[in-house]
């Protein structure tokens, strides 16, 4: 998905050109779609002088600002989630459920380790086949 800084539209997929204004994304393209730098006047591979017009270049400060905003929102979400989990972990019901879940998990691993190798292989193959069939 690409965002065009010229017209402000988002084009799904990985297109070479904006569907709305026809500008290329960050490179100049010749009619054969060879990528060239923004400063090129001639295609470096085929020599064509017919190059596309790239979208306007975004200042580095805006890119840095976008990264900082994403990082800040991610950290805020992480802090809120962690605070919620800490508050939840202080309740006795959660602690009891956690211990019960941990004991169940230990019991399942113990049973799995005692199964013969041929049965473990058969179960792994069955799970792989099901996940492959569900993906198709």
MARBA-3410 file (N, C-alpha, C, O; in Angstrom, 1 decimal):
136
0.8,-1.2,0.0,0.0,0.0,0.0,0.9,1.2,0.0,1.8,1.4,0.8 ~ 0.6,2.1,-0.9,1.4,3.3,-1.0,0.6,4.6,-0.9,-0.6,4.6,-1.3 ~ 1.1,5.6,-0.2,0.5,6.9,0.0,1.1,7.9,-1.0,2.3,8.0,-1.0 ~ 0.3,8.5,-1.8,0.8,9.6,-2.7,0.8,10.9,-2.0,-0.2,11.4,-1.5 ~ 2.0,11.5,-1.9,2.1,12.8,-1.3,1.7,14.0,-2.2,1.6,15.1,-1.8
1.4,13.7,-3.5,1.0,14.7,-4.4,-0.5,14.9,-4.3,-1.0,16.0,-4.1 ~ -1.3,13.8,-4.3,-2.8,13.9,-4.3,-3.4,13.5,-3.0,-4.6,13.7,-2.8 ~ -2.6,12.8,-2.1,-3.2,12.4,-0.8,-4.0,11.1,-0.9,-4.7,10.9,0.1 ~ -3.9,10.3,-1.9,-4.7,9.1,-2.0,-3.8,7.9,-1.6,-2.6,7.9,-1.8 ~ -4.4,6.8,-1.1,-3.7,5.6,-0.8,-4.1,4.6,-1.9,-5.2,4.4,-2.3
-3.1,3.9,-2.5,-3.3,2.9,-3.5,-2.9,1.6,-3.0,-1.8,1.4,-2.5 ~ -3.9,0.6,-3.0,-3.6,-0.7,-2.4,-2.6,-1.5,-3.2,-2.4,-1.2,-4.4 ~ -2.0,-2.5,-2.6,-1.0,-3.3,-3.3,0.4,-2.6,-3.3,0.7,-1.8,-2.4 ~ 1.2,-3.0,-4.3,2.5,-2.4,-4.5,2.6,-1.8,-5.9,3.4,-2.3,-6.7 ~ 1.9,-0.7,-6.2,1.8,-0.2,-7.5,3.1,0.6,-7.8,3.8,1.1,-6.9
3.3,0.8,-9.1,4.4,1.7,-9.6,4.0,3.1,-9.7,4.8,4.0,-9.5 ~ 2.7,3.3,-10.0,2.2,4.7,-10.2,0.9,4.9,-9.3,0.3,3.9,-8.9 ~ 0.7,6.1,-8.9,-0.6,6.5,-8.2,-1.7,6.3,-9.2,-1.7,6.8,-10.3 ~ -2.8,5.7,-8.7,-4.0,5.5,-9.6,-4.7,6.8,-9.8,-5.5,6.8,-10.8 ~ -4.5,7.8,-9.0,-5.3,9.0,-9.1,-4.6,10.1,-9.9,-5.2,10.7,-10.8
-3.3,10.4,-9.6,-2.6,11.5,-10.3,-1.6,11.0,-11.3,-1.1,11.8,-12.2 ~ -1.3,9.7,-11.3,-0.3,9.1,-12.3,1.1,9.3,-12.0,2.0,8.9,-12.8 ~ 1.5,9.9,-10.9,2.9,10.1,-10.5,3.5,8.8,-10.0,2.8,7.9,-9.4 ~ 4.8,8.6,-10.2,5.5,7.4,-9.7,5.9,7.7,-8.2,5.9,8.8,-7.7 ~ 6.2,6.6,-7.5,6.5,6.7,-6.1,8.0,6.7,-5.9,8.7,5.7,-6.1
8.6,7.8,-5.5,10.0,8.0,-5.1,11.1,7.8,-6.2,12.2,8.0,-5.9 ~ 10.7,7.4,-7.4,11.7,7.1,-8.5,11.1,7.6,-9.8,9.9,7.8,-9.9 ~ 11.9,7.8,-10.8,11.5,8.1,-12.1,11.5,6.8,-12.9,12.5,6.1,-12.9 ~ 10.4,6.5,-13.6,10.3,5.3,-14.4,10.2,5.6,-15.9,9.5,6.6,-16.3 ~ 10.9,4.8,-16.7,10.8,5.0,-18.1,9.6,4.1,-18.6,9.0,3.5,-17.8
9.2,4.2,-19.9,8.1,3.4,-20.4,8.2,1.9,-20.2,7.2,1.2,-20.2 ~ 9.5,1.4,-20.0,9.7,0.0,-19.7,9.8,-0.3,-18.2,10.1,-1.4,-17.8 ~ 9.4,0.7,-17.4,9.4,0.6,-16.0,10.7,0.3,-15.3,10.8,-0.4,-14.3 ~ 11.8,0.8,-15.9,13.1,0.7,-15.2,13.2,1.8,-14.2,12.9,3.0,-14.5 ~ 13.6,1.5,-12.9,13.7,2.5,-11.9,14.9,3.4,-12.1,16.0,2.8,-12.4
14.8,4.7,-11.9,15.9,5.6,-12.0,15.8,6.6,-10.8,14.7,6.8,-10.3 ~ 16.9,7.2,-10.4,16.8,8.2,-9.3,16.1,9.4,-9.7,15.8,9.7,-10.9 ~ 15.7,10.2,-8.8,14.9,11.4,-9.0,15.6,12.4,-9.9,15.0,13.2,-10.6 ~ 16.9,12.4,-9.8,17.7,13.4,-10.5,18.0,13.0,-12.0,18.6,13.7,-12.7 ~ 17.6,11.8,-12.4,17.9,11.3,-13.7,17.2,12.0,-14.8,16.0,12.4,-14.6
17.8,12.2,-16.0,17.2,12.8,-17.1,17.0,11.8,-18.2,16.2,11.9,-19.1 ~ 17.8,10.7,-18.1,17.7,9.6,-19.1,17.7,8.3,-18.3,18.4,8.2,-17.3 ~ 17.0,7.3,-18.9,17.0,6.0,-18.2,18.4,5.4,-18.3,19.0,5.4,-19.3 ~ 18.8,4.8,-17.2,20.2,4.3,-17.1,20.3,2.9,-17.8,21.4,2.4,-18.0 ~ 19.1,2.3,-18.1,19.2,0.9,-18.7,18.8,1.0,-20.2,19.5,0.3,-20.9
17.9,1.7,-20.6,17.5,1.7,-22.0,17.7,3.0,-22.7,17.6,3.1,-23.9 ~ 18.1,4.1,-22.0,18.4,5.4,-22.6,17.2,6.2,-23.0,17.4,7.3,-23.7 ~ 16.0,5.8,-22.6,14.8,6.6,-22.9,14.8,8.0,-22.2,15.2,8.0,-21.0 ~ 14.3,9.0,-22.8,14.2,10.3,-22.2,12.8,10.6,-21.7,12.6,11.6,-21.0 ~ 11.9,9.6,-21.9,10.5,9.8,-21.4,10.5,9.2,-20.0,10.2,8.0,-19.9
10.6,10.0,-19.0,10.6,9.5,-17.6,9.4,10.0,-16.9,8.9,11.1,-17.2 ~ 8.9,9.3,-16.0,7.7,9.7,-15.2,8.0,10.8,-14.3,9.2,11.0,-14.0 ~ 7.0,11.5,-13.8,7.2,12.5,-12.7,7.0,11.9,-11.4,5.9,11.4,-11.1 ~ 8.0,11.9,-10.5,7.8,11.3,-9.2,7.0,12.2,-8.3,6.8,13.4,-8.5 ~ 6.4,11.6,-7.3,5.6,12.4,-6.3,6.6,13.3,-5.5,7.8,13.1,-5.5
6.0,14.4,-4.9,6.9,15.3,-4.2,7.7,14.6,-3.1,7.1,13.6,-2.4 ~ 8.9,15.0,-2.8,9.7,14.4,-1.8,9.3,14.9,-0.4,9.0,16.1,-0.3 ~ 9.2,14.0,0.5,8.8,14.3,1.9,10.0,14.7,2.7,11.0,14.0,2.7 ~ 9.9,15.9,3.3,11.1,16.3,4.1,11.4,15.3,5.2,10.5,14.6,5.8 ~ 12.7,15.2,5.6,13.1,14.2,6.6,12.5,14.5,7.9,12.3,13.6,8.7
12.3,15.8,8.2,11.7,16.1,9.5,10.3,15.5,9.7,9.9,15.1,10.8 ~ 9.5,15.5,8.6,8.2,14.9,8.7,8.3,13.4,8.9,7.5,12.8,9.6 ~ 9.2,12.7,8.2,9.4,11.3,8.4,9.8,11.0,9.8,9.3,10.1,10.5 ~ 10.7,11.8,10.4,11.1,11.6,11.8,10.0,11.9,12.7,9.8,11.1,13.7 ~ 9.2,12.9,12.4,8.0,13.2,13.3,7.0,12.0,13.2,6.5,11.6,14.3
6.8,11.4,12.1,5.9,10.3,12.0,6.4,9.1,12.8,5.6,8.4,13.4 ~ 7.7,8.8,12.7,8.3,7.7,13.5,8.1,8.0,15.0,7.8,7.1,15.7 ~ 8.4,9.2,15.4,8.2,9.5,16.8,6.8,9.4,17.3,6.6,9.0,18.4 ~ 5.8,9.8,16.5,4.4,9.7,16.9,4.1,8.2,17.0,3.4,7.8,17.9 ~ 4.5,7.4,16.0,4.2,5.9,16.1,4.8,5.3,17.3,4.2,4.5,18.0
6.1,5.7,17.6,6.8,5.2,18.8,6.1,5.6,20.1,5.9,4.8,21.0 ~ 5.7,6.9,20.1,5.0,7.4,21.3,3.7,6.7,21.5,3.4,6.3,22.7 ~ 2.9,6.5,20.5,1.6,5.8,20.6,1.8,4.3,21.0,1.0,3.8,21.8 ~ 2.8,3.7,20.4,3.1,2.3,20.8,3.5,2.2,22.2,3.1,1.2,22.9 ~ 4.4,3.1,22.7,4.8,3.0,24.1,3.6,3.3,25.1,3.5,2.7,26.1
2.7,4.2,24.7,1.5,4.5,25.5,0.6,3.3,25.6,0.2,2.9,26.6 ~ 0.4,2.6,24.4,-0.4,1.4,24.4,0.3,0.3,25.3,-0.4,-0.4,26.0 ~ 1.6,0.2,25.2,2.3,-0.8,26.0,2.1,-0.6,27.4,1.9,-1.5,28.2 ~ 2.3,0.7,27.8,2.1,1.1,29.3,0.7,0.8,29.8,0.6,0.3,30.9 ~ -0.3,1.2,29.0,-1.7,0.9,29.4,-1.9,-0.6,29.6,-2.6,-1.0,30.5
-1.5,-1.4,28.6,-1.7,-2.8,28.7,-1.0,-3.4,29.8,-1.5,-4.2,30.6 ~ 0.3,-3.0,30.1,1.1,-3.5,31.2,0.4,-3.1,32.5,0.4,-3.9,33.4 ~ -0.1,-1.9,32.6,-0.8,-1.5,33.9,-2.0,-2.3,34.1,-2.3,-2.7,35.2 ~ -2.8,-2.6,33.0,-4.0,-3.4,33.2,-3.6,-4.8,33.6,-4.3,-5.4,34.5 ~ -2.6,-5.4,33.1,-2.2,-6.8,33.4,-1.7,-6.8,34.9,-1.9,-7.8,35.6
-0.9,-5.8,35.3,-0.4,-5.7,36.7,-1.6,-5.6,37.7,-1.7,-6.3,38.7 ~ -2.6,-4.8,37.3,-3.8,-4.6,38.2,-4.6,-6.0,38.2,-5.1,-6.3,39.3 ~ -4.7,-6.6,37.1,-5.4,-7.9,37.0,-4.6,-9.0,37.8,-5.3,-9.8,38.4 ~ -3.3,-9.0,37.7,-2.5,-10.0,38.4,-2.6,-9.9,39.9,-2.3,-10.9,40.6 ~ -3.0,-8.8,40.4,-3.1,-8.6,41.9,-4.4,-9.2,42.5,-4.5,-9.4,43.7
-5.3,-9.6,41.6,-6.5,-10.2,42.1,-6.3,-11.7,42.4,-5.5,-12.4,41.7 ~ -6.9,-12.3,43.4,-6.7,-13.7,43.8,-7.3,-14.6,42.7,-6.7,-15.7,42.5 ~ -8.4,-14.2,42.1,-9.0,-15.1,41.1,-8.0,-15.3,39.9,-7.9,-16.4,39.4 ~ -7.4,-14.2,39.5,-6.4,-14.3,38.4,-5.2,-15.2,38.8,-4.8,-16.0,38.0 ~ -4.7,-15.0,40.0,-3.6,-15.8,40.5,-3.9,-17.3,40.6,-3.1,-18.1,40.2
-5.2,-17.6,41.0,-5.6,-19.0,41.1,-5.7,-19.6,39.7,-5.3,-20.7,39.4 ~ -6.3,-18.8,38.8,-6.5,-19.3,37.4,-5.1,-19.5,36.7,-4.9,-20.4,36.0 ~ -4.2,-18.6,37.0,-2.8,-18.7,36.4,-2.1,-19.9,36.9,-1.5,-20.7,36.1 ~ -2.2,-20.2,38.2,-1.6,-21.4,38.8,-2.3,-22.7,38.2,-1.6,-23.6,37.8 ~ -3.6,-22.7,38.0,-4.3,-23.8,37.5,-3.9,-24.0,36.0,-3.7,-25.2,35.6
-3.8,-23.0,35.3,-3.3,-23.0,33.9,-1.9,-23.6,33.8,-1.6,-24.4,32.9 ~ -1.0,-23.1,34.6,0.4,-23.5,34.6,0.5,-25.0,35.0,1.2,-25.7,34.3 ~ -0.3,-25.5,35.9,-0.3,-26.9,36.3,-0.8,-27.7,35.1,-0.3,-28.8,34.8 ~ -1.9,-27.3,34.5,-2.4,-28.0,33.3,-1.4,-28.1,32.2,-1.2,-29.1,31.5 ~ -0.7,-27.0,31.9,0.3,-27.0,30.9,1.5,-27.9,31.2,2.0,-28.6,30.4
1.9,-28.0,32.5,2.9,-28.9,32.9,2.5,-30.3,32.7,3.2,-31.2,32.3 ~ 1.2,-30.6,33.1,0.7,-32.0,32.9,0.7,-32.4,31.4,1.0,-33.5,31.1 ~ 0.2,-31.4,30.6,0.2,-31.7,29.1,1.6,-32.0,28.6,1.8,-32.9,27.8 ~ 2.6,-31.2,29.0,4.0,-31.5,28.5,4.5,-32.8,29.1,5.2,-33.5,28.4 ~ 4.1,-33.2,30.3,4.6,-34.4,30.8,4.0,-35.6,30.0,4.7,-36.6,29.7
2.7,-35.5,29.7,2.0,-36.5,28.9,2.6,-36.6,27.6,2.9,-37.7,27.1 ~ 2.9,-35.5,26.9,3.5,-35.4,25.6,4.9,-36.1,25.6,5.2,-36.9,24.7 ~ 5.7,-35.8,26.6,7.0,-36.4,26.7,7.0,-37.9,26.9,8.0,-38.6,26.6 ~ 5.9,-38.5,27.5,5.8,-39.9,27.7,5.3,-40.7,26.5,5.3,-41.9,26.5 ~ 4.7,-40.0,25.5,4.2,-40.6,24.3,5.3,-41.2,23.5,6.4,-40.6,23.5
5.1,-42.4,22.9,6.1,-42.9,22.0,6.4,-42.0,20.8,5.5,-41.2,20.4 ~ 7.6,-42.1,20.3,8.0,-41.2,19.2,7.1,-41.4,18.0,6.8,-40.4,17.3 ~ 6.7,-42.6,17.6,5.9,-42.8,16.4,4.5,-42.1,16.6,4.0,-41.5,15.6 ~ 4.0,-42.0,17.8,2.7,-41.4,18.0,2.9,-39.8,18.0,2.0,-39.1,17.5 ~ 4.0,-39.3,18.5,4.3,-37.9,18.5,4.4,-37.5,17.0,3.9,-36.4,16.6
5.2,-38.3,16.2,5.3,-37.9,14.8,4.0,-37.9,14.1,3.7,-37.1,13.2 ~ 3.1,-38.9,14.4,1.8,-39.0,13.7,1.0,-37.8,14.1,0.3,-37.2,13.2 ~ 1.0,-37.4,15.3,0.2,-36.2,15.8,0.7,-34.9,15.1,0.0,-34.1,14.7 ~ 2.1,-34.8,15.0,2.7,-33.6,14.4,2.2,-33.5,12.9,1.9,-32.5,12.4 ~ 2.3,-34.7,12.2,1.9,-34.7,10.8,0.4,-34.4,10.6,0.1,-33.7,9.7
-0.4,-34.8,11.5,-1.8,-34.6,11.5,-2.1,-33.1,11.6,-2.9,-32.5,10.9 ~ -1.4,-32.4,12.6,-1.6,-31.0,12.8,-1.1,-30.2,11.6,-1.7,-29.2,11.2 ~ 0.1,-30.6,11.0,0.6,-29.9,9.8,-0.4,-30.0,8.7,-0.6,-29.1,8.0 ~ -0.9,-31.2,8.5,-1.8,-31.4,7.4,-3.1,-30.6,7.5,-3.6,-30.0,6.6 ~ -3.6,-30.5,8.7,-4.8,-29.7,9.0,-4.5,-28.2,8.8,-5.4,-27.5,8.2
-3.4,-27.7,9.2,-3.1,-26.3,9.0,-2.9,-26.0,7.5,-3.2,-24.9,7.1 ~ -2.3,-27.0,6.8,-2.1,-26.8,5.4,-3.4,-26.8,4.6,-3.6,-26.0,3.7 ~ -4.3,-27.7,5.0,-5.7,-27.7,4.4,-6.5,-26.5,4.7,-7.3,-26.1,3.9 ~ -6.4,-26.0,5.9,-7.1,-24.8,6.3,-6.6,-23.6,5.6,-7.4,-22.6,5.3 ~ -5.3,-23.5,5.2,-4.7,-22.4,4.5,-5.1,-22.3,3.1,-5.1,-21.2,2.5
-5.5,-23.4,2.5,-5.9,-23.4,1.0,-7.2,-23.0,0.8,-7.7,-22.9,-0.4
END
